[in-house]
Amino acid sequence: MGEQRGERHGGAPKVRLINYTPRPLETVTWAALISYWKEWSSDSFENVNRKDVEEHLPRILSYGHESILEHVTLTFSIEGISRVCSHQLVRHRIASYTQQSQRYIKLDVDDVEGTFVIPESVRGEPELYGKWRELMRKAIELYEESCRAGVHQEDARFILPQAVRTSIVVTMNLRELKHFFGLRLCERAQWEIREVAWKMLEELVRNDDLRPIVRWAKLGPRCVQLGYCPEGKLMPQGCLKRTKERWNELVKRHERHGYDG
Ligand SMILES: Cc1cc2nc3c(=O)[nH]c(=O)nc-3n(C[C@H](O)[C@H](O)[C@H](O)COP(=O)(O)OP(=O)(O)OC[C@H]3O[C@@H](n4cnc5c(N)ncnc54)[C@H](O)[C@@H]3O)c2cc1C
């Protein structure tokens, strides 16, 4: 099996953009204009319109003045990922997280598939897959048996594999999200967190208030941001073209005439 990597079979994670700073493009533009407009004032915020946004924001972002992106935050809910994935997510430090507690919530035991994420690479090996399922079934049984015996779930959870599903709420500002996308939309990222990152990006491009900034600020993998791949020899073959095309195709699919520029 060697380096074979998985994709999810069923039970894909559910990713939703729950909330974000109101009038995000206007907020970023208005904040940026304090540097350039002598007549800038707090009152001018209400007057910033889409024309101002189109006139100033793409240009300012093209200079690489990215601190203005920090004035917009976005909150996502991510459901049904493994703890392997959530651990990678929370390594991104300039963000806020709240995760389902294994101390306060007793694991809602489903069947093996509902309780755990099993990679496609394992599913492709029937004998191995059977062994995984058996081990996971036993882990669930022992977890339940421990709880029944009076062991608190905060201790019973020690028996659970990292594959156990979890849900998490994450809030990031747009600048950190760009950094996150740079690393995690890349084919070098592990498949599950990559899947989550692409779903987060899709939430942005589906949203009329946010879609234009995806292109203007290059909210994409690092090959899109930089125009080349910094991974050099580590880059999987053909990945540069594939990843750029995937990003372009996703953004284009949701772009409409007019405001998107
Ligand atoms: C392909 C891949 C493989 C990986 N493999 C491993 C691995 O084998 N082992 C492992 O431990 N991790 C691994 N990671 C995780 C990686 O090391 C980072 O922890 C993770 O990607 C978070 O990114 P970050 O630290 O750049 O940024 P974030 O935490 O998102 O922070 C954003 C940026 O803020 C700045 N920053 C944040 N905190 C500080 C600070 N304290 N001091 C100075 N600057 C700061 C940095 O510029 C940083 O890039 C891997 C990640 C990827 C994408």
The ligand as a MOL file (V3000), in Angstrom:
LIG
                    3D

  0  0  0     0  0            999 V3000
M  V30 BEGIN CTAB
M  V30 COUNTS 53 58 0 0 0
M  V30 BEGIN ATOM
M  V30 1 C 2.2230 19.9910 4.8880 0
M  V30 2 C 2.3460 20.2550 6.3530 0
M  V30 3 C 3.0810 19.3830 7.1340 0
M  V30 4 C 3.2300 19.6150 8.5200 0
M  V30 5 N 3.9510 18.7460 9.2740 0
M  V30 6 C 4.1260 18.9800 10.6000 0
M  V30 7 C 4.9210 18.1170 11.4270 0
M  V30 8 O 5.4610 17.1340 10.9580 0
M  V30 9 N 5.0290 18.4170 12.7370 0
M  V30 10 C 4.4560 19.5330 13.2950 0
M  V30 11 O 4.6120 19.7640 14.5020 0
M  V30 12 N 3.7020 20.3570 12.5570 0
M  V30 13 C 3.5270 20.1220 11.2350 0
M  V30 14 N 2.7510 20.9820 10.4840 0
M  V30 15 C 2.1020 22.1110 11.1500 0
M  V30 16 C 2.9240 23.3930 10.9770 0
M  V30 17 O 4.2230 23.2470 11.5100 0
M  V30 18 C 2.2370 24.5850 11.6740 0
M  V30 19 O 2.1560 24.3550 13.0640 0
M  V30 20 C 0.8480 24.8300 11.1610 0
M  V30 21 O 0.7930 24.7250 9.7650 0
M  V30 22 C 0.4070 26.2350 11.5970 0
M  V30 23 O 1.0150 27.1790 10.7430 0
M  V30 24 P 1.8720 28.4250 11.2170 0
M  V30 25 O 2.6720 28.1030 12.4230 0
M  V30 26 O 2.5970 28.9860 10.0460 0
M  V30 27 O 0.8280 29.4980 11.4350 0
M  V30 28 P -0.2440 30.0590 12.4450 0
M  V30 29 O -0.2040 29.4740 13.7990 0
M  V30 30 O -1.4870 29.9630 11.6670 0
M  V30 31 O 0.2680 31.5390 12.5440 0
M  V30 32 C 0.3150 32.3930 11.3940 0
M  V30 33 C 1.6510 33.0990 11.3090 0
M  V30 34 O 1.7730 33.9630 12.4460 0
M  V30 35 C 3.1430 34.0160 12.8480 0
M  V30 36 N 3.2430 33.4680 14.2130 0
M  V30 37 C 2.2700 32.7950 14.9030 0
M  V30 38 N 2.7050 32.4930 16.1300 0
M  V30 39 C 3.9720 32.9650 16.2120 0
M  V30 40 C 4.9530 32.9410 17.2370 0
M  V30 41 N 4.7540 32.3750 18.4190 0
M  V30 42 N 6.1250 33.5330 16.9810 0
M  V30 43 C 6.3780 34.1220 15.7980 0
M  V30 44 N 5.5030 34.1610 14.7750 0
M  V30 45 C 4.3150 33.5910 14.9930 0
M  V30 46 C 3.9250 33.1690 11.8320 0
M  V30 47 O 4.3660 34.0090 10.8110 0
M  V30 48 C 2.8770 32.2010 11.3260 0
M  V30 49 O 3.1940 31.6830 10.0490 0
M  V30 50 C 2.6020 20.7560 9.1100 0
M  V30 51 C 1.8590 21.6270 8.3090 0
M  V30 52 C 1.7210 21.3800 6.9400 0
M  V30 53 C 0.9080 22.3500 6.1190 0
M  V30 END ATOM
M  V30 BEGIN BOND
M  V30 1 1 1 2
M  V30 2 1 2 3
M  V30 3 2 2 52
M  V30 4 2 3 4
M  V30 5 1 4 5
M  V30 6 1 4 50
M  V30 7 2 5 6
M  V30 8 1 6 7
M  V30 9 1 6 13
M  V30 10 2 7 8
M  V30 11 1 7 9
M  V30 12 1 9 10
M  V30 13 2 10 11
M  V30 14 1 10 12
M  V30 15 2 12 13
M  V30 16 1 13 14
M  V30 17 1 14 15
M  V30 18 1 14 50
M  V30 19 1 15 16
M  V30 20 1 16 17
M  V30 21 1 16 18
M  V30 22 1 18 19
M  V30 23 1 18 20
M  V30 24 1 20 21
M  V30 25 1 20 22
M  V30 26 1 22 23
M  V30 27 1 23 24
M  V30 28 2 24 25
M  V30 29 1 24 26
M  V30 30 1 24 27
M  V30 31 1 27 28
M  V30 32 2 28 29
M  V30 33 1 28 30
M  V30 34 1 28 31
M  V30 35 1 31 32
M  V30 36 1 32 33
M  V30 37 1 33 34
M  V30 38 1 33 48
M  V30 39 1 34 35
M  V30 40 1 35 36
M  V30 41 1 35 46
M  V30 42 1 36 37
M  V30 43 1 36 45
M  V30 44 2 37 38
M  V30 45 1 38 39
M  V30 46 1 39 40
M  V30 47 2 39 45
M  V30 48 1 40 41
M  V30 49 2 40 42
M  V30 50 1 42 43
M  V30 51 2 43 44
M  V30 52 1 44 45
M  V30 53 1 46 47
M  V30 54 1 46 48
M  V30 55 1 48 49
M  V30 56 2 50 51
M  V30 57 1 51 52
M  V30 58 1 52 53
M  V30 END BOND
M  V30 END CTAB
M  END
